[in-house]
């Protein structure tokens, strides 16, 4: 049976449950044949099929990155797609495999950041997450940290606390001064007390 027949749209469903269940099944069976079929249908003429396929693929990636990591180039290519669902879905998949495919993703950071700057909040969230993960890769750490800093300087105040918190694991004695400086400079921009308190907590934690 084709894996496409198990997608939500093929079953006449409007919810994501069939896609999520399919992802779990693929992970449990380590079904590389199913993944190959899903990737092939990312260019299906039916946009609903496309959307379901990327959903299943990034759900698989979040549970078992190695199962989709060989398709990093295909996900990067999807960032240029005019279908917004495919675009941010591809960014989600790239985020899931960032640590395992750093050598492929790093050269594409220009495109990734450009798409994030023009795209939805979800796209930007995953872009920042990708940068943080690449900051943990020694040979890319310095460049990616500077790109992360630029994102922190311009990010919406609603998202800033989450980005700051996510970055804590990659902050060290060499970069913490710059990190603290940027966050401190952004504090006056944050109108909500609860969000400002979260950023202040991050500053305090990395200052130790």
C-alpha positions in Angstrom: 0.0 0.0 0.0 1.3 3.4 -0.9 2.1 5.7 2.0 0.2 8.5 0.2 -3.1 6.7 0.9 -2.5 7.1 4.6 -2.2 10.9 4.5 -5.0 13.0 6.0 -6.1 14.5 2.7 -6.2 11.0 1.1 -8.5 9.9 3.9 -10.7 13.0 3.6 -9.6 14.3 6.9 -9.0 17.9 7.8 -7.1 17.3 11.0 -3.5 16.3 11.4 -3.9 13.1 13.4 -3.5 10.7 10.5 -0.2 12.5 9.5 1.1 12.4 13.1 0.2 8.7 13.4 1.8 7.9 10.1 5.0 9.7 11.3 5.1 7.5 14.4 4.6 4.4 12.3 7.4 5.3 10.0 9.7 6.0 12.9 8.8 2.8 14.6 9.5 0.8 11.4 12.5 2.9 10.3 10.7 3.0 7.0 13.1 4.6 4.6 11.0 3.6 1.5 8.0 5.5 2.9 10.2 8.6 3.5 11.5 8.4 -0.1 8.0 8.3 -1.4 6.9 11.3 0.8 9.9 13.3 -0.5 9.0 12.5 -4.1 5.4 13.8 -3.5 6.6 17.1 -2.2 6.2 18.2 -5.8 2.8 16.6 -6.2 0.3 18.5 -8.3 -2.1 18.4 -5.3 -1.1 21.0 -2.7 -2.9 19.1 0.1 -0.7 16.1 -0.6 2.4 18.4 -0.6 1.4 19.8 2.8 0.7 16.4 4.3 4.0 15.1 3.1 6.1 17.9 4.6 4.1 17.6 7.8 4.9 13.8 8.1 8.5 14.4 7.2 9.2 17.0 9.8 7.3 15.0 12.4 9.6 12.1 11.6 12.6 14.4 11.8 11.7 15.7 15.2 11.5 12.1 16.5 14.3 10.5 14.5 16.5 13.1 12.6 18.7 10.4 11.0 15.7 9.1 9.0 15.3 12.3 7.0 18.9 13.8 7.2 19.9 12.6 3.8 17.3 14.9 2.2 18.7 18.1 3.6 19.3 19.5 0.1 15.7 18.8 -0.9 14.4 20.7 2.1 16.8 23.6 1.4 15.4 23.8 -2.2 11.9 23.9 -0.8 12.6 27.2 0.9 12.1 28.9 -2.5 8.7 27.4 -2.9 5.8 29.8 -3.2 3.6 27.5 -1.1 4.1 29.0 2.4 3.1 25.7 4.1 6.0 24.0 2.2 8.3 26.8 3.0 7.9 26.8 6.8 7.5 23.1 6.8 10.9 22.7 5.1 12.4 25.1 7.7 11.0 22.9 10.5 12.6 19.9 8.9 15.9 21.6 8.5 15.8 22.6 12.1 15.2 19.0 13.1 18.4 17.8 11.2 20.6 20.9 11.7 23.1 19.2 14.1 23.5 16.1 11.8 23.8 18.0 8.5 25.7 21.1 9.6 28.1 20.9 6.6 25.2 21.1 4.2 23.1 23.7 6.1 25.9 26.1 6.9 26.5 27.1 3.2 22.7 27.7 2.9 22.4 30.1 5.9 22.1 33.1 3.6 19.0 31.7 2.0 17.6 30.4 5.4 18.0 33.9 7.0 16.6 35.7 4.0 13.5 33.5 4.0 13.1 33.9 7.7 13.3 37.7 7.4 10.5 37.7 4.9 8.5 34.8 6.3 6.2 33.9 9.2 7.0 33.8 12.9 7.2 30.1 12.7 9.9 30.4 10.0 11.9 32.8 12.1 11.6 30.6 15.2 13.1 27.7 13.4 15.8 29.9 11.7 17.0 31.0 15.2 16.9 27.4 16.4 19.1 26.4 13.4 21.6 29.1 14.2 21.8 28.1 17.8 22.4 24.5 16.9 25.2 25.5 14.4 26.7 27.6 17.2 27.4 24.3 18.9 29.5 23.1 16.0 33.0 24.4 16.6 34.0 25.3 13.1 30.8 27.3 12.5 30.4 28.7 16.0 31.9 32.2 15.5 30.1 33.0 12.3 26.8 31.6 13.4 26.9 33.4 16.7 27.3 36.8 14.9 24.3 35.8 12.7 22.4 34.9 15.9 23.2 38.3 17.5 21.7 40.0 14.4 18.5 38.1 14.9 18.4 39.0 18.6 18.9 42.7 17.7 15.9 42.7 15.4 13.6 40.0 16.7 10.0 40.9 17.8 9.9 41.4 21.6 7.3 38.7 21.9 9.9 36.1 20.6 13.0 37.6 22.2 12.7 35.8 25.6 12.3 32.4 24.0 15.3 33.0 21.7 17.4 34.2 24.7 16.5 31.1 26.7 17.2 28.8 23.9 20.7 30.3 23.4 21.8 29.7 27.0 23.6 26.3 26.2 25.9 27.9 23.6 26.9 31.0 25.7 30.5 30.8 27.0 33.2 33.1 28.3 34.1 34.2 24.8 30.7 35.3 23.7 28.7 36.1 26.8 29.7 39.8 26.9 28.3 40.5 23.5 25.2 38.4 24.3 24.5 40.2 27.5 25.1 43.6 25.8 22.5 42.9 23.1 19.9 41.6 25.6 20.4 44.6 27.9 20.0 47.1 25.1 16.7 45.4 24.1 15.2 45.5 27.6 13.6 49.0 27.2 11.8 47.7 24.0 10.0 45.0 26.0 6.6 46.3 27.2 5.3 43.2 28.9 6.7 42.8 32.4 6.7 39.0 32.3 8.7 38.9 29.1 11.2 41.5 30.3 11.6 39.4 33.5 12.4 36.3 31.4 15.2 38.2 29.5 16.5 39.6 32.8 16.6 36.1 34.2 18.7 34.9 31.2 21.1 37.9 31.6 21.5 37.0 35.3 22.1 33.3 34.6 24.8 33.8 31.9 26.5 36.6 33.9 27.6 34.2 36.6 
